[in-house]
């Protein structure tokens, strides 16, 4: 009996550790689905070569979380195997039969699985874990490179506005950089004043430095764009390229939506109807 209780306690603690790891990874900026998958994989000692796995390895805080999950998982798996061997190797008088022990283990695992699947219990558990993590440690070190998709051709550039710059002496509204797919994050004046998230009325002046976000090629063209007709023509060409990208993105979004709907129809558990 003691071995069976020990086994169920180890399984319960293992589920709790995986949940803690999932929430900890989620607080570093990883998506909920990816956090759960990476937490379970690390705890079970199973390696997967995925984009999420690479983002975990390249992130210092996530590496520490995964390392802790791997160590705890190794101890839990070893203890579980040892407990099971002790449970089924004992044959004392009056002890339960192997079939009865197996049935009790199955019943206990079923109760744990049902309890962990209940939404009220899951929400309460997550709330408690989040509060505990916030009090004990600070995990909100976000992976801005991943969040901004810099690995997909996007980047952040600090462009200088000189006398021949196409952007000089124009407001952001007149420049219409958003129509090129470029966002202005901040403007730094020569005297050191920074306009964070500037409004469309903000005017770029000679000597300013502009922090921009967009595709690397687009930002390179913008940085070398000079005033005059050639600069205006390049601006119009950039707007056309962005319109084509938007059309492609809408098509990809429709395809992904259709595939998701088809997946829901194929999987009865995902279809609430």
N, C-alpha and C positions, 0 to 999 in steps of 0.2 A: 504493500500500500504506500509506504514511504517513497519508494522509487517512482511509482506512478505520479504521485503528487509533485515530486521533484521534477519529473519530465514536463508536466504541464506548467509548472512555474517557469522553467527555462524557456518553453515556447512562448509563454505570455510576455516574459521580459524581452525575448527576441523581437516579437511584434512591436513592442513599445520602443525598442532601440531603433528599428527600421523607421518607425513613424517620426521619432525625434530627428533622425538623419534626413528624412524627407523634408521636414519643415526647415531644418537648418540650411539645407541646400537651396530651398526655395527662397529663403531670406537673403541669399547672396545674388539673387537675380535670375536663377535658373527656373524654367517653367515648372509647373506642378507635375505634369506627366513625366518630364525628364528627371525631375528630382526623385520621384518615387521609383522610377526604373533604376537609376544609378544607385540609390540607397539600397535597394534589394540586391542588386548585382554585387555591390561591394560587400555587403554582409554575408552573402552566400559564397563569396570568393569566386564569382564567375566574371570573367572579363569579356567585354564587348567593345569592338572597335567601331565607334559611332562618332558623329560630330559632337554630340553631347559629352561623350567620354573625353574627347580632346579638349573641350572647353573646361572640363573639370580638372584635367591634368595641368592645364596652363593657368589655373587660378589658385593662388596660394592658400586662401581660406578653404576652398573646396577640397584641396588636396589634404588638408589636415582633417577635415570631416570624414573623407573617404578612408584615410588611414585609420582613424579611430573605429570606423565601422568594420573594416577588415579585421582588426585585432579582436574586437568584441565578437565578430562573427566566427572567427576561428575558435575562440574559447567556447562559444555557445554550441557550435557543431560538435566539438570534442566532448563536451559535457553531455550533450544529448545522446551521442553514440554510447558513451560509457554508461549512462543511466539505463538505456534500453538493454544493453548487454546484461547489466546487473538484474534488471527486471525479469528477463526471460531465462536467465541462467539459474535462478534460484528455484529449488524444488523441495522446499521444506514441507513438513506435514501440515495440512490445513491451508496451504497456500492456494491461491486461485490458479485455475488452469490457464495455459497459454492463450486459449481462445477467449476466455473471459477477460484476461488482461488486454488482449488486442481490442476487444469490444469496448472496454472502458477507455482505452486510449483514443479510439475513434470517436466515442461519444464526447470526450473532453475536447478534442480538436474541433468537433462540430460546434460545440457550445462557444468556443473561442472565436471561431470563424463567423458565426451568426452575430455574436456580440460586437465584433470589430466591424461588421457590415452595417450595423444599425446607425443611421445618420445622426440621431441625437447623441449617442455615445461618442461617435466619431468627432462631431463638432465640439463636444465638451472636452474631449481628450486633446484636440488640436488647440483649443483655447488655453488650456492649462499649460501645454508644452510651449506655446508661443510666449506666454507670460514668463515662464521660467527661463527661457532662452534670453529674453529681453533683459531680465534682471541679472543673469549670470554672465552674459557675454554680449558683445556687439558684433553681429555677423553681417551687417548691412554694408558690405564692401562689394559694390556692384561691378559687374564686368561690362564696362561701358563699350568696349570694343565689340562685344557680342551684341549688346542692346542696339547699337547704332549700325550693325551689319557692316562694319568696316572691312570684313573679310570678303564681302561680295562686291567689291569695287567702290564702295562709298568711303569717304574720308572727310577729315576736317582740315581746312587750310586757313592760314592767316595771310590775307592778301593786302598788299600795300597800295594805297591810292596816291599816285603821283600826278604830275601836271598833264601827262598824255593819256592817263587812264580813262577808259570809256565811262567809268562810274563817277568820275570827279564832278562835283557841283550838281549832282542830281539827287532827288529824293528816292527812297526805296520804292515808293509808289510808281514813280516814273520809270524806274529801271525794270520793274516787272520780272525780277529774278525768279520768283516762285514759278512762273510759267516756263522757266528753263529747268525746273527741278532743283533749284538751289535755294537753300534757306540761310538767312542771315542770323547768326546767333548773337553777335555783339559787335559794337563799334567802339574802338578805342581812339580817343582824340590825342593829338600830339602832346598836350599838357598832362596826359595820364588819365583823364576822365573816361570811364567806360560806360557805354549805354548797353545794358543787358536787355536782350529781347526787345530791340528798338521798334518803335512804331513805324507805320508806313510813311509818316511825315518826316522822319529823320532824314537829314541830308548828309551825303558823304562829301567831305572836304579834302583838299590836298593835304597829305600828311597823316590822314587817318589810316588805321589798320582794321580790316574787316575779317571777322571770324565767320567762315562759311562752312556749310555742310552740304555735300552732294557727291555725285560721281567724280572720281579723280580726274578723268579726261575733261569733264565739263568745267571743273574748277581751274584746270590748267589753261584752258582756252580763255576763261574769264580773266585770269590773272595777266594774260598777255594781250588782251583786247584793248585796242587803242581807240581814241575818239575819232569821230568822222563817219563817213559813209561805210567804210569797211567794217567798223565796229558795229554799226547798226545792222548790216547784212549778216554778220556773224550771230548777232542776237536773234534775228528772225530765224536763222537756220537752227539755232539751239532750241528755240520754242517749238519748231516742227519736230525735232528729234524727241522732245519731251512728250509731245502729243502722241507720237507713235508708241513711246514706251507706256503711256497710260492706257492706250488701246490694248497693247499686249498684256499688261497687268490685269485689265478687266477680263480678257479672254481666259487667262490663267486662273483667275479667281472663280469664274463661272465653271471651268472644268473641275477645279478642286471642290466646289460646292456640289456639283453633280455627282462626283465620285463619293463624297461624304454621304449624300442622300442614298446612293445605291448601296453603300456599306450598311447604312441603318436598315434598309429594307432586307438585306441578306441576313443580318444578325437580329434575331427576335429580341434579344436582351437589350439592344440599343434602341429598339422601337417601342416607345411608351404606349402606342396604340395597340 
